[in-house]
């Protein structure tokens, strides 16, 4: 290994061991998160599950792409059918593709405020508005 490469690898390893992140230009760009709970829990980047509404949540979210303006993922959409009543928690599960867009500020952090949900089998799609919580920054 060339001396300058060896020095760069050693520096990166030392910084990693001390907990300092070595991010490239693409990683350094602030990527939006997703509001994970309609009741407001936390803002996470690439969550594995999120709940934009009381009776709708997405599980097994697998992210294929995330940029500063859009995000793409596949997931299982779980919708409470409310049969015989909502407390029974009977969920209808559907495999879906998700396209996140429309970045807004929520508690001074960038989040996606809209997601297009497309059912894998039927190809039906609809757009959901994701919660955004206003707070002066």
C-alpha positions as CSV (number, residue, x, y, z in Angstrom):
1,X,0.0,0.0,0.0
2,X,1.3,3.5,-0.9
3,X,2.4,5.6,2.1
4,X,-0.3,8.3,1.6
5,X,-3.1,5.7,1.4
6,X,-1.7,4.0,4.5
7,X,-1.8,7.3,6.4
8,X,-5.4,8.0,5.2
9,X,-6.5,4.5,6.3
10,X,-4.7,4.8,9.7
11,X,-6.3,8.3,10.3
12,X,-9.8,7.0,9.4
13,X,-9.3,4.0,11.7
14,X,-8.2,6.2,14.6
15,X,-11.1,8.6,14.1
16,X,-13.6,5.7,13.9
17,X,-12.2,4.3,17.2
18,X,-12.6,7.6,18.9
19,X,-16.2,7.9,17.7
20,X,-15.6,10.6,15.2
21,X,-17.4,10.0,11.9
22,X,-15.5,10.2,8.6
23,X,-18.3,11.0,6.1
24,X,-17.9,11.6,2.4
25,X,-19.7,14.5,0.6
26,X,-22.8,12.4,-0.1
27,X,-23.1,11.2,3.5
28,X,-22.5,14.7,4.9
29,X,-25.5,16.1,3.1
30,X,-28.4,16.4,5.5
31,X,-31.0,13.8,4.5
32,X,-34.6,14.2,5.7
33,X,-36.1,11.8,8.2
34,X,-39.7,10.5,8.5
35,X,-42.0,11.4,11.3
36,X,-42.6,8.0,12.8
37,X,-45.8,8.4,14.8
38,X,-48.9,10.5,14.4
39,X,-48.8,11.2,18.1
40,X,-45.2,12.5,17.6
41,X,-42.5,10.2,18.9
42,X,-39.2,10.8,17.1
43,X,-37.9,11.7,13.8
44,X,-35.7,8.9,12.4
45,X,-33.8,8.5,9.2
46,X,-34.7,5.3,7.3
47,X,-37.0,3.9,10.0
48,X,-37.9,0.2,9.7
49,X,-41.5,0.9,10.9
50,X,-43.5,4.2,11.0
51,X,-47.0,5.1,11.9
52,X,-48.4,8.3,10.1
53,X,-52.0,7.8,11.3
54,X,-53.7,6.1,14.2
55,X,-55.1,3.2,12.2
56,X,-52.4,2.9,9.6
57,X,-48.8,1.8,10.0
58,X,-46.0,0.6,7.8
59,X,-43.8,-2.3,8.8
60,X,-40.8,-4.1,7.3
61,X,-39.7,-0.9,5.5
62,X,-36.8,-1.6,3.2
63,X,-35.1,1.5,1.8
64,X,-33.7,1.4,-1.7
65,X,-32.8,5.0,-2.0
66,X,-32.7,8.2,0.1
67,X,-31.7,11.6,-1.1
68,X,-32.3,15.2,0.1
69,X,-35.5,15.4,-1.9
70,X,-36.9,11.9,-2.4
71,X,-36.9,8.5,-0.8
72,X,-37.9,5.1,-2.1
73,X,-38.8,2.0,-0.1
74,X,-41.0,-1.1,0.0
75,X,-43.1,-2.0,3.0
76,X,-46.1,-3.8,4.4
77,X,-49.0,-1.4,4.8
78,X,-51.2,-2.4,7.8
79,X,-54.7,-0.8,7.9
80,X,-57.1,-1.4,10.8
81,X,-60.3,-2.6,9.2
82,X,-62.3,-1.7,12.4
83,X,-64.3,-4.9,11.9
84,X,-66.2,-5.6,14.2
85,X,-64.8,-2.5,15.9
86,X,-61.5,-0.6,15.9
87,X,-60.5,-2.0,19.3
88,X,-60.4,-5.5,17.8
89,X,-57.3,-4.4,15.8
90,X,-58.0,-6.5,12.7
91,X,-55.4,-5.4,10.2
92,X,-55.4,-5.8,6.5
93,X,-51.9,-6.2,5.2
94,X,-50.7,-5.2,1.7
95,X,-47.3,-5.1,0.1
96,X,-46.6,-1.6,-1.1
97,X,-44.0,0.6,-2.8
98,X,-43.4,4.0,-1.1
99,X,-42.1,7.2,-2.7
100,X,-41.4,10.0,-0.2
101,X,-41.2,13.6,-1.3
102,X,-42.0,17.2,-0.4
103,X,-39.5,18.1,2.3
104,X,-40.7,20.4,5.1
105,X,-39.3,21.4,8.5
106,X,-40.7,19.6,11.6
107,X,-39.3,20.7,14.9
108,X,-36.4,22.3,13.0
109,X,-35.5,19.1,11.2
110,X,-36.1,18.2,7.6
111,X,-38.8,15.5,7.1
112,X,-40.9,14.2,4.2
113,X,-44.4,15.5,4.3
114,X,-45.9,13.4,1.5
115,X,-45.7,9.7,0.5
116,X,-47.1,8.0,-2.6
117,X,-48.3,4.5,-1.7
118,X,-48.6,2.0,-4.6
119,X,-50.0,-1.5,-4.0
120,X,-47.7,-4.0,-5.5
121,X,-50.4,-6.4,-6.8
122,X,-53.2,-4.0,-8.0
123,X,-50.9,-1.1,-8.9
124,X,-53.4,1.2,-7.1
125,X,-51.8,4.3,-5.7
126,X,-52.7,7.1,-3.3
127,X,-50.9,10.0,-1.7
128,X,-50.8,10.4,2.0
129,X,-49.8,13.6,3.8
130,X,-47.3,12.8,6.6
131,X,-47.5,14.7,9.9
132,X,-45.3,17.8,10.3
133,X,-45.0,19.6,13.6
134,X,-44.3,23.3,13.6
135,X,-41.8,24.8,16.0
136,X,-40.0,28.0,15.7
137,X,-36.3,27.4,15.1
